[in-house]
Structures are given as structure tokens and as C-alpha cells.
Amino acid sequence: MAKIVVDEEKCVGCGLCVNNCPDCFELNDEGIAKVKNSDCDSCDINDTISQCPVEAITVEG
């Protein structure tokens, strides 16, 4: 099964992933994106990945 991963070192906290797919992503207390639902199917994850300005989102597996 594929796993969505956010590289916290790269993330700048712009929030585009959260805006695009709030069922899958959220910002933590430091303003860094994190995956809250890796099995999310309510958005096009490839579209969300392509919108990340620092390429911090990947899918493994």
C-alpha cells in the first residue's frame, strides 16, 4: 500500500496541501504540514504533490 509522506525538513508551511486536501493534510503547531490520513481518497494526491512549491510531499510504496 502506498504511503503519503511529508518531508518536514523541506516543508515551508505554505498550506497549499491543506487547502487542496484538508481530509489528508493538516499543519502542526509549528506550521509544518503533516499527513493526518494516508488512506485519503477525497482528493487527487498527484495534483496536491505537484502543487507543493518545495516538493516536500511524496508517495512511498
CHARMM internal coordinates of N, CA and C (Angstrom, degrees):
IC EDIT
DIST 1 N 1 CA 1.4424
DIST 1 CA 1 C 1.5302
ANGL 1 N 1 CA 1 C 109.74
DIST 1 C 2 N 1.3155
ANGL 1 CA 1 C 2 N 116.92
DIHE 1 N 1 CA 1 C 2 N 138.15
DIST 2 N 2 CA 1.4511
ANGL 1 C 2 N 2 CA 122.14
DIHE 1 CA 1 C 2 N 2 CA 179.30
DIST 2 CA 2 C 1.5229
ANGL 2 N 2 CA 2 C 110.93
DIHE 1 C 2 N 2 CA 2 C -72.06
DIST 2 C 3 N 1.3277
ANGL 2 CA 2 C 3 N 115.12
DIHE 2 N 2 CA 2 C 3 N 146.53
DIST 3 N 3 CA 1.4576
ANGL 2 C 3 N 3 CA 121.24
DIHE 2 CA 2 C 3 N 3 CA -179.25
DIST 3 CA 3 C 1.5264
ANGL 3 N 3 CA 3 C 108.72
DIHE 2 C 3 N 3 CA 3 C -126.24
DIST 3 C 4 N 1.3215
ANGL 3 CA 3 C 4 N 116.99
DIHE 3 N 3 CA 3 C 4 N 126.97
DIST 4 N 4 CA 1.4531
ANGL 3 C 4 N 4 CA 122.22
DIHE 3 CA 3 C 4 N 4 CA 177.08
DIST 4 CA 4 C 1.5234
ANGL 4 N 4 CA 4 C 108.08
DIHE 3 C 4 N 4 CA 4 C -81.08
DIST 4 C 5 N 1.3457
ANGL 4 CA 4 C 5 N 115.43
DIHE 4 N 4 CA 4 C 5 N 133.67
DIST 5 N 5 CA 1.4574
ANGL 4 C 5 N 5 CA 120.82
DIHE 4 CA 4 C 5 N 5 CA -177.47
DIST 5 CA 5 C 1.5206
ANGL 5 N 5 CA 5 C 109.40
DIHE 4 C 5 N 5 CA 5 C -131.12
DIST 5 C 6 N 1.3378
ANGL 5 CA 5 C 6 N 116.55
DIHE 5 N 5 CA 5 C 6 N 137.37
DIST 6 N 6 CA 1.4582
ANGL 5 C 6 N 6 CA 122.23
DIHE 5 CA 5 C 6 N 6 CA 172.39
DIST 6 CA 6 C 1.5228
ANGL 6 N 6 CA 6 C 107.64
DIHE 5 C 6 N 6 CA 6 C -110.16
DIST 6 C 7 N 1.3369
ANGL 6 CA 6 C 7 N 116.43
DIHE 6 N 6 CA 6 C 7 N 123.96
DIST 7 N 7 CA 1.4589
ANGL 6 C 7 N 7 CA 121.56
DIHE 6 CA 6 C 7 N 7 CA 175.36
DIST 7 CA 7 C 1.5248
ANGL 7 N 7 CA 7 C 107.48
DIHE 6 C 7 N 7 CA 7 C -80.02
DIST 7 C 8 N 1.3284
ANGL 7 CA 7 C 8 N 116.51
DIHE 7 N 7 CA 7 C 8 N 103.85
DIST 8 N 8 CA 1.4592
ANGL 7 C 8 N 8 CA 121.46
DIHE 7 CA 7 C 8 N 8 CA -175.36
DIST 8 CA 8 C 1.5239
ANGL 8 N 8 CA 8 C 112.48
DIHE 7 C 8 N 8 CA 8 C -65.76
DIST 8 C 9 N 1.3275
ANGL 8 CA 8 C 9 N 117.13
DIHE 8 N 8 CA 8 C 9 N -22.44
DIST 9 N 9 CA 1.4665
ANGL 8 C 9 N 9 CA 120.77
DIHE 8 CA 8 C 9 N 9 CA 177.47
DIST 9 CA 9 C 1.5239
ANGL 9 N 9 CA 9 C 111.15
DIHE 8 C 9 N 9 CA 9 C -70.78
DIST 9 C 10 N 1.3240
ANGL 9 CA 9 C 10 N 116.95
DIHE 9 N 9 CA 9 C 10 N -32.18
DIST 10 N 10 CA 1.4655
ANGL 9 C 10 N 10 CA 121.82
DIHE 9 CA 9 C 10 N 10 CA -179.10
DIST 10 CA 10 C 1.5232
ANGL 10 N 10 CA 10 C 113.03
DIHE 9 C 10 N 10 CA 10 C -87.85
DIST 10 C 11 N 1.3174
ANGL 10 CA 10 C 11 N 117.37
DIHE 10 N 10 CA 10 C 11 N -30.87
DIST 11 N 11 CA 1.4614
ANGL 10 C 11 N 11 CA 122.11
DIHE 10 CA 10 C 11 N 11 CA -173.07
DIST 11 CA 11 C 1.5252
ANGL 11 N 11 CA 11 C 111.28
DIHE 10 C 11 N 11 CA 11 C -60.61
DIST 11 C 12 N 1.3439
ANGL 11 CA 11 C 12 N 115.79
DIHE 11 N 11 CA 11 C 12 N 133.07
DIST 12 N 12 CA 1.4589
ANGL 11 C 12 N 12 CA 121.75
DIHE 11 CA 11 C 12 N 12 CA 177.82
DIST 12 CA 12 C 1.5279
ANGL 12 N 12 CA 12 C 111.99
DIHE 11 C 12 N 12 CA 12 C -107.27
DIST 12 C 13 N 1.3163
ANGL 12 CA 12 C 13 N 117.27
DIHE 12 N 12 CA 12 C 13 N 2.75
DIST 13 N 13 CA 1.4547
ANGL 12 C 13 N 13 CA 121.67
DIHE 12 CA 12 C 13 N 13 CA 175.41
DIST 13 CA 13 C 1.5149
ANGL 13 N 13 CA 13 C 115.01
DIHE 12 C 13 N 13 CA 13 C 72.50
DIST 13 C 14 N 1.3258
ANGL 13 CA 13 C 14 N 117.05
DIHE 13 N 13 CA 13 C 14 N 30.32
DIST 14 N 14 CA 1.4687
ANGL 13 C 14 N 14 CA 119.99
DIHE 13 CA 13 C 14 N 14 CA -178.19
DIST 14 CA 14 C 1.5259
ANGL 14 N 14 CA 14 C 112.25
DIHE 13 C 14 N 14 CA 14 C -69.34
DIST 14 C 15 N 1.3244
ANGL 14 CA 14 C 15 N 117.59
DIHE 14 N 14 CA 14 C 15 N -25.82
DIST 15 N 15 CA 1.4543
ANGL 14 C 15 N 15 CA 121.90
DIHE 14 CA 14 C 15 N 15 CA 176.54
DIST 15 CA 15 C 1.5176
ANGL 15 N 15 CA 15 C 115.88
DIHE 14 C 15 N 15 CA 15 C 85.27
DIST 15 C 16 N 1.3262
ANGL 15 CA 15 C 16 N 118.28
DIHE 15 N 15 CA 15 C 16 N 4.61
DIST 16 N 16 CA 1.4640
ANGL 15 C 16 N 16 CA 119.66
DIHE 15 CA 15 C 16 N 16 CA 179.41
DIST 16 CA 16 C 1.5216
ANGL 16 N 16 CA 16 C 112.01
DIHE 15 C 16 N 16 CA 16 C -60.78
DIST 16 C 17 N 1.3113
ANGL 16 CA 16 C 17 N 117.46
DIHE 16 N 16 CA 16 C 17 N -38.80
DIST 17 N 17 CA 1.4665
ANGL 16 C 17 N 17 CA 120.24
DIHE 16 CA 16 C 17 N 17 CA 179.80
DIST 17 CA 17 C 1.5278
ANGL 17 N 17 CA 17 C 110.38
DIHE 16 C 17 N 17 CA 17 C -64.91
DIST 17 C 18 N 1.3273
ANGL 17 CA 17 C 18 N 117.04
DIHE 17 N 17 CA 17 C 18 N -40.54
DIST 18 N 18 CA 1.4647
ANGL 17 C 18 N 18 CA 121.16
DIHE 17 CA 17 C 18 N 18 CA 179.00
DIST 18 CA 18 C 1.5301
ANGL 18 N 18 CA 18 C 109.93
DIHE 17 C 18 N 18 CA 18 C -65.88
DIST 18 C 19 N 1.3200
ANGL 18 CA 18 C 19 N 116.80
DIHE 18 N 18 CA 18 C 19 N -41.89
DIST 19 N 19 CA 1.4649
ANGL 18 C 19 N 19 CA 120.42
DIHE 18 CA 18 C 19 N 19 CA 178.49
DIST 19 CA 19 C 1.5248
ANGL 19 N 19 CA 19 C 111.18
DIHE 18 C 19 N 19 CA 19 C -64.65
DIST 19 C 20 N 1.3188
ANGL 19 CA 19 C 20 N 116.69
DIHE 19 N 19 CA 19 C 20 N -38.58
DIST 20 N 20 CA 1.4621
ANGL 19 C 20 N 20 CA 121.56
DIHE 19 CA 19 C 20 N 20 CA -177.63
DIST 20 CA 20 C 1.5203
ANGL 20 N 20 CA 20 C 111.79
DIHE 19 C 20 N 20 CA 20 C -76.54
DIST 20 C 21 N 1.3186
ANGL 20 CA 20 C 21 N 117.60
DIHE 20 N 20 CA 20 C 21 N -35.70
DIST 21 N 21 CA 1.4633
ANGL 20 C 21 N 21 CA 120.59
DIHE 20 CA 20 C 21 N 21 CA -175.53
DIST 21 CA 21 C 1.5369
ANGL 21 N 21 CA 21 C 110.55
DIHE 20 C 21 N 21 CA 21 C -147.43
DIST 21 C 22 N 1.3305
ANGL 21 CA 21 C 22 N 117.44
DIHE 21 N 21 CA 21 C 22 N 74.93
DIST 22 N 22 CA 1.4708
ANGL 21 C 22 N 22 CA 120.03
DIHE 21 CA 21 C 22 N 22 CA -178.71
DIST 22 CA 22 C 1.5280
ANGL 22 N 22 CA 22 C 113.99
DIHE 21 C 22 N 22 CA 22 C -66.41
DIST 22 C 23 N 1.3322
ANGL 22 CA 22 C 23 N 117.92
DIHE 22 N 22 CA 22 C 23 N -16.77
DIST 23 N 23 CA 1.4664
ANGL 22 C 23 N 23 CA 120.01
DIHE 22 CA 22 C 23 N 23 CA 176.13
DIST 23 CA 23 C 1.5230
ANGL 23 N 23 CA 23 C 111.64
DIHE 22 C 23 N 23 CA 23 C -74.42
DIST 23 C 24 N 1.3213
ANGL 23 CA 23 C 24 N 116.94
DIHE 23 N 23 CA 23 C 24 N -20.44
DIST 24 N 24 CA 1.4603
ANGL 23 C 24 N 24 CA 121.81
DIHE 23 CA 23 C 24 N 24 CA -174.48
DIST 24 CA 24 C 1.5343
ANGL 24 N 24 CA 24 C 113.12
DIHE 23 C 24 N 24 CA 24 C -107.05
DIST 24 C 25 N 1.3411
ANGL 24 CA 24 C 25 N 116.91
DIHE 24 N 24 CA 24 C 25 N -34.69
DIST 25 N 25 CA 1.4618
ANGL 24 C 25 N 25 CA 120.97
DIHE 24 CA 24 C 25 N 25 CA -174.63
DIST 25 CA 25 C 1.5195
ANGL 25 N 25 CA 25 C 112.04
DIHE 24 C 25 N 25 CA 25 C -121.96
DIST 25 C 26 N 1.3399
ANGL 25 CA 25 C 26 N 114.82
DIHE 25 N 25 CA 25 C 26 N 154.82
DIST 26 N 26 CA 1.4508
ANGL 25 C 26 N 26 CA 122.14
DIHE 25 CA 25 C 26 N 26 CA 172.15
DIST 26 CA 26 C 1.5225
ANGL 26 N 26 CA 26 C 108.06
DIHE 25 C 26 N 26 CA 26 C -149.53
DIST 26 C 27 N 1.3185
ANGL 26 CA 26 C 27 N 116.78
DIHE 26 N 26 CA 26 C 27 N 161.99
DIST 27 N 27 CA 1.4583
ANGL 26 C 27 N 27 CA 120.93
DIHE 26 CA 26 C 27 N 27 CA 175.07
DIST 27 CA 27 C 1.5201
ANGL 27 N 27 CA 27 C 108.53
DIHE 26 C 27 N 27 CA 27 C -96.38
DIST 27 C 28 N 1.3375
ANGL 27 CA 27 C 28 N 115.92
DIHE 27 N 27 CA 27 C 28 N 136.14
DIST 28 N 28 CA 1.4583
ANGL 27 C 28 N 28 CA 119.52
DIHE 27 CA 27 C 28 N 28 CA 178.88
DIST 28 CA 28 C 1.5336
ANGL 28 N 28 CA 28 C 109.78
DIHE 27 C 28 N 28 CA 28 C -81.50
DIST 28 C 29 N 1.3075
ANGL 28 CA 28 C 29 N 117.70
DIHE 28 N 28 CA 28 C 29 N -175.79
DIST 29 N 29 CA 1.4667
ANGL 28 C 29 N 29 CA 122.09
DIHE 28 CA 28 C 29 N 29 CA -176.62
DIST 29 CA 29 C 1.5264
ANGL 29 N 29 CA 29 C 112.98
DIHE 28 C 29 N 29 CA 29 C -62.49
DIST 29 C 30 N 1.3268
ANGL 29 CA 29 C 30 N 116.93
DIHE 29 N 29 CA 29 C 30 N -23.33
DIST 30 N 30 CA 1.4568
ANGL 29 C 30 N 30 CA 121.28
DIHE 29 CA 29 C 30 N 30 CA 178.42
DIST 30 CA 30 C 1.5349
ANGL 30 N 30 CA 30 C 112.08
DIHE 29 C 30 N 30 CA 30 C -90.14
DIST 30 C 31 N 1.3308
ANGL 30 CA 30 C 31 N 116.94
DIHE 30 N 30 CA 30 C 31 N 0.76
DIST 31 N 31 CA 1.4571
ANGL 30 C 31 N 31 CA 121.22
DIHE 30 CA 30 C 31 N 31 CA 179.96
DIST 31 CA 31 C 1.5157
ANGL 31 N 31 CA 31 C 114.26
DIHE 30 C 31 N 31 CA 31 C 82.23
DIST 31 C 32 N 1.3256
ANGL 31 CA 31 C 32 N 116.70
DIHE 31 N 31 CA 31 C 32 N 17.41
DIST 32 N 32 CA 1.4646
ANGL 31 C 32 N 32 CA 122.62
DIHE 31 CA 31 C 32 N 32 CA 179.67
DIST 32 CA 32 C 1.5281
ANGL 32 N 32 CA 32 C 108.70
DIHE 31 C 32 N 32 CA 32 C -101.95
DIST 32 C 33 N 1.3272
ANGL 32 CA 32 C 33 N 115.33
DIHE 32 N 32 CA 32 C 33 N 138.05
DIST 33 N 33 CA 1.4617
ANGL 32 C 33 N 33 CA 119.91
DIHE 32 CA 32 C 33 N 33 CA -179.23
DIST 33 CA 33 C 1.5218
ANGL 33 N 33 CA 33 C 111.14
DIHE 32 C 33 N 33 CA 33 C -67.45
DIST 33 C 34 N 1.3263
ANGL 33 CA 33 C 34 N 114.48
DIHE 33 N 33 CA 33 C 34 N 144.42
DIST 34 N 34 CA 1.4599
ANGL 33 C 34 N 34 CA 120.37
DIHE 33 CA 33 C 34 N 34 CA 172.78
DIST 34 CA 34 C 1.5190
ANGL 34 N 34 CA 34 C 108.28
DIHE 33 C 34 N 34 CA 34 C -142.02
DIST 34 C 35 N 1.3164
ANGL 34 CA 34 C 35 N 115.42
DIHE 34 N 34 CA 34 C 35 N 155.24
DIST 35 N 35 CA 1.4602
ANGL 34 C 35 N 35 CA 121.73
DIHE 34 CA 34 C 35 N 35 CA 179.37
DIST 35 CA 35 C 1.5163
ANGL 35 N 35 CA 35 C 107.79
DIHE 34 C 35 N 35 CA 35 C -82.61
DIST 35 C 36 N 1.3140
ANGL 35 CA 35 C 36 N 116.55
DIHE 35 N 35 CA 35 C 36 N 125.85
DIST 36 N 36 CA 1.4654
ANGL 35 C 36 N 36 CA 118.67
DIHE 35 CA 35 C 36 N 36 CA 176.35
DIST 36 CA 36 C 1.5186
ANGL 36 N 36 CA 36 C 111.53
DIHE 35 C 36 N 36 CA 36 C -105.33
DIST 36 C 37 N 1.3426
ANGL 36 CA 36 C 37 N 117.31
DIHE 36 N 36 CA 36 C 37 N -14.70
DIST 37 N 37 CA 1.4593
ANGL 36 C 37 N 37 CA 121.30
DIHE 36 CA 36 C 37 N 37 CA 178.59
DIST 37 CA 37 C 1.5204
ANGL 37 N 37 CA 37 C 109.04
DIHE 36 C 37 N 37 CA 37 C -151.72
DIST 37 C 38 N 1.3108
ANGL 37 CA 37 C 38 N 116.73
DIHE 37 N 37 CA 37 C 38 N 97.46
DIST 38 N 38 CA 1.4637
ANGL 37 C 38 N 38 CA 121.40
DIHE 37 CA 37 C 38 N 38 CA -176.98
DIST 38 CA 38 C 1.5263
ANGL 38 N 38 CA 38 C 112.67
DIHE 37 C 38 N 38 CA 38 C -72.80
DIST 38 C 39 N 1.3224
ANGL 38 CA 38 C 39 N 117.02
DIHE 38 N 38 CA 38 C 39 N -15.49
DIST 39 N 39 CA 1.4622
ANGL 38 C 39 N 39 CA 120.88
DIHE 38 CA 38 C 39 N 39 CA 179.55
DIST 39 CA 39 C 1.5232
ANGL 39 N 39 CA 39 C 111.70
DIHE 38 C 39 N 39 CA 39 C -98.39
DIST 39 C 40 N 1.2973
ANGL 39 CA 39 C 40 N 116.60
DIHE 39 N 39 CA 39 C 40 N 17.62
DIST 40 N 40 CA 1.4541
ANGL 39 C 40 N 40 CA 122.27
DIHE 39 CA 39 C 40 N 40 CA -176.27
DIST 40 CA 40 C 1.5290
ANGL 40 N 40 CA 40 C 110.75
DIHE 39 C 40 N 40 CA 40 C -62.22
DIST 40 C 41 N 1.3302
ANGL 40 CA 40 C 41 N 115.68
DIHE 40 N 40 CA 40 C 41 N 131.98
DIST 41 N 41 CA 1.4607
ANGL 40 C 41 N 41 CA 119.54
DIHE 40 CA 40 C 41 N 41 CA 176.17
DIST 41 CA 41 C 1.5262
ANGL 41 N 41 CA 41 C 110.93
DIHE 40 C 41 N 41 CA 41 C -127.39
DIST 41 C 42 N 1.3427
ANGL 41 CA 41 C 42 N 116.11
DIHE 41 N 41 CA 41 C 42 N 20.80
DIST 42 N 42 CA 1.4581
ANGL 41 C 42 N 42 CA 119.83
DIHE 41 CA 41 C 42 N 42 CA -178.61
DIST 42 CA 42 C 1.5245
ANGL 42 N 42 CA 42 C 113.15
DIHE 41 C 42 N 42 CA 42 C -90.98
DIST 42 C 43 N 1.3386
ANGL 42 CA 42 C 43 N 116.68
DIHE 42 N 42 CA 42 C 43 N 0.72
DIST 43 N 43 CA 1.4586
ANGL 42 C 43 N 43 CA 120.20
DIHE 42 CA 42 C 43 N 43 CA 178.43
DIST 43 CA 43 C 1.5280
ANGL 43 N 43 CA 43 C 109.59
DIHE 42 C 43 N 43 CA 43 C -144.71
DIST 43 C 44 N 1.3240
ANGL 43 CA 43 C 44 N 115.08
DIHE 43 N 43 CA 43 C 44 N 169.79
DIST 44 N 44 CA 1.4658
ANGL 43 C 44 N 44 CA 121.33
DIHE 43 CA 43 C 44 N 44 CA 174.47
DIST 44 CA 44 C 1.5223
ANGL 44 N 44 CA 44 C 107.28
DIHE 43 C 44 N 44 CA 44 C -88.55
DIST 44 C 45 N 1.3221
ANGL 44 CA 44 C 45 N 117.08
DIHE 44 N 44 CA 44 C 45 N 100.86
DIST 45 N 45 CA 1.4631
ANGL 44 C 45 N 45 CA 121.07
DIHE 44 CA 44 C 45 N 45 CA -174.66
DIST 45 CA 45 C 1.5239
ANGL 45 N 45 CA 45 C 111.15
DIHE 44 C 45 N 45 CA 45 C -61.51
DIST 45 C 46 N 1.3243
ANGL 45 CA 45 C 46 N 117.89
DIHE 45 N 45 CA 45 C 46 N -32.92
DIST 46 N 46 CA 1.4589
ANGL 45 C 46 N 46 CA 119.50
DIHE 45 CA 45 C 46 N 46 CA 179.08
DIST 46 CA 46 C 1.5260
ANGL 46 N 46 CA 46 C 111.29
DIHE 45 C 46 N 46 CA 46 C -66.12
DIST 46 C 47 N 1.3271
ANGL 46 CA 46 C 47 N 116.98
DIHE 46 N 46 CA 46 C 47 N -35.30
DIST 47 N 47 CA 1.4609
ANGL 46 C 47 N 47 CA 121.11
DIHE 46 CA 46 C 47 N 47 CA 175.31
DIST 47 CA 47 C 1.5270
ANGL 47 N 47 CA 47 C 110.21
DIHE 46 C 47 N 47 CA 47 C -65.61
DIST 47 C 48 N 1.3079
ANGL 47 CA 47 C 48 N 116.38
DIHE 47 N 47 CA 47 C 48 N -42.90
DIST 48 N 48 CA 1.4632
ANGL 47 C 48 N 48 CA 120.65
DIHE 47 CA 47 C 48 N 48 CA 178.59
DIST 48 CA 48 C 1.5225
ANGL 48 N 48 CA 48 C 110.52
DIHE 47 C 48 N 48 CA 48 C -62.79
DIST 48 C 49 N 1.3218
ANGL 48 CA 48 C 49 N 117.20
DIHE 48 N 48 CA 48 C 49 N -44.15
DIST 49 N 49 CA 1.4669
ANGL 48 C 49 N 49 CA 121.65
DIHE 48 CA 48 C 49 N 49 CA 178.31
DIST 49 CA 49 C 1.5202
ANGL 49 N 49 CA 49 C 110.65
DIHE 48 C 49 N 49 CA 49 C -59.40
DIST 49 C 50 N 1.3184
ANGL 49 CA 49 C 50 N 116.85
DIHE 49 N 49 CA 49 C 50 N -44.30
DIST 50 N 50 CA 1.4719
ANGL 49 C 50 N 50 CA 120.43
DIHE 49 CA 49 C 50 N 50 CA -177.10
DIST 50 CA 50 C 1.5216
ANGL 50 N 50 CA 50 C 112.30
DIHE 49 C 50 N 50 CA 50 C -68.13
DIST 50 C 51 N 1.3311
ANGL 50 CA 50 C 51 N 118.37
DIHE 50 N 50 CA 50 C 51 N -22.59
DIST 51 N 51 CA 1.4601
ANGL 50 C 51 N 51 CA 121.47
DIHE 50 CA 50 C 51 N 51 CA 179.75
DIST 51 CA 51 C 1.5249
ANGL 51 N 51 CA 51 C 113.68
DIHE 50 C 51 N 51 CA 51 C -83.46
DIST 51 C 52 N 1.3077
ANGL 51 CA 51 C 52 N 117.51
DIHE 51 N 51 CA 51 C 52 N -15.08
DIST 52 N 52 CA 1.4673
ANGL 51 C 52 N 52 CA 120.36
DIHE 51 CA 51 C 52 N 52 CA -179.12
DIST 52 CA 52 C 1.5297
ANGL 52 N 52 CA 52 C 109.42
DIHE 51 C 52 N 52 CA 52 C -67.78
DIST 52 C 53 N 1.3454
ANGL 52 CA 52 C 53 N 117.22
DIHE 52 N 52 CA 52 C 53 N 117.77
DIST 53 N 53 CA 1.4706
ANGL 52 C 53 N 53 CA 119.88
DIHE 52 CA 52 C 53 N 53 CA -174.88
DIST 53 CA 53 C 1.5247
ANGL 53 N 53 CA 53 C 114.64
DIHE 52 C 53 N 53 CA 53 C -69.65
DIST 53 C 54 N 1.3241
ANGL 53 CA 53 C 54 N 117.77
DIHE 53 N 53 CA 53 C 54 N -17.46
DIST 54 N 54 CA 1.4594
ANGL 53 C 54 N 54 CA 120.44
DIHE 53 CA 53 C 54 N 54 CA -179.01
DIST 54 CA 54 C 1.5255
ANGL 54 N 54 CA 54 C 112.52
DIHE 53 C 54 N 54 CA 54 C -116.15
DIST 54 C 55 N 1.3407
ANGL 54 CA 54 C 55 N 115.94
DIHE 54 N 54 CA 54 C 55 N 11.38
DIST 55 N 55 CA 1.4699
ANGL 54 C 55 N 55 CA 122.25
DIHE 54 CA 54 C 55 N 55 CA 177.77
DIST 55 CA 55 C 1.5284
ANGL 55 N 55 CA 55 C 112.49
DIHE 54 C 55 N 55 CA 55 C 53.56
DIST 55 C 56 N 1.3423
ANGL 55 CA 55 C 56 N 115.53
DIHE 55 N 55 CA 55 C 56 N 45.13
DIST 56 N 56 CA 1.4632
ANGL 55 C 56 N 56 CA 120.64
DIHE 55 CA 55 C 56 N 56 CA -177.64
DIST 56 CA 56 C 1.5245
ANGL 56 N 56 CA 56 C 113.39
DIHE 55 C 56 N 56 CA 56 C -88.43
DIST 56 C 57 N 1.3356
ANGL 56 CA 56 C 57 N 117.87
DIHE 56 N 56 CA 56 C 57 N -10.12
DIST 57 N 57 CA 1.4728
ANGL 56 C 57 N 57 CA 121.47
DIHE 56 CA 56 C 57 N 57 CA -176.32
DIST 57 CA 57 C 1.5224
ANGL 57 N 57 CA 57 C 109.35
DIHE 56 C 57 N 57 CA 57 C -106.09
DIST 57 C 58 N 1.3189
ANGL 57 CA 57 C 58 N 115.90
DIHE 57 N 57 CA 57 C 58 N 130.25
DIST 58 N 58 CA 1.4631
ANGL 57 C 58 N 58 CA 121.28
DIHE 57 CA 57 C 58 N 58 CA 176.42
DIST 58 CA 58 C 1.5279
ANGL 58 N 58 CA 58 C 109.05
DIHE 57 C 58 N 58 CA 58 C -137.54
DIST 58 C 59 N 1.3108
ANGL 58 CA 58 C 59 N 114.74
DIHE 58 N 58 CA 58 C 59 N 166.35
DIST 59 N 59 CA 1.4535
ANGL 58 C 59 N 59 CA 121.10
DIHE 58 CA 58 C 59 N 59 CA 173.61
DIST 59 CA 59 C 1.5285
ANGL 59 N 59 CA 59 C 106.87
DIHE 58 C 59 N 59 CA 59 C -119.58
DIST 59 C 60 N 1.3165
ANGL 59 CA 59 C 60 N 115.67
DIHE 59 N 59 CA 59 C 60 N 124.97
DIST 60 N 60 CA 1.4671
ANGL 59 C 60 N 60 CA 121.49
DIHE 59 CA 59 C 60 N 60 CA 179.60
DIST 60 CA 60 C 1.5227
ANGL 60 N 60 CA 60 C 109.27
DIHE 59 C 60 N 60 CA 60 C -106.96
DIST 60 C 61 N 1.3059
ANGL 60 CA 60 C 61 N 114.76
DIHE 60 N 60 CA 60 C 61 N 145.13
DIST 61 N 61 CA 1.4592
ANGL 60 C 61 N 61 CA 119.96
DIHE 60 CA 60 C 61 N 61 CA 175.82
DIST 61 CA 61 C 1.4242
ANGL 61 N 61 CA 61 C 112.11
DIHE 60 C 61 N 61 CA 61 C 95.43
END
COOR INIT
IC SEED 1 N 1 CA 1 C
IC BUILD
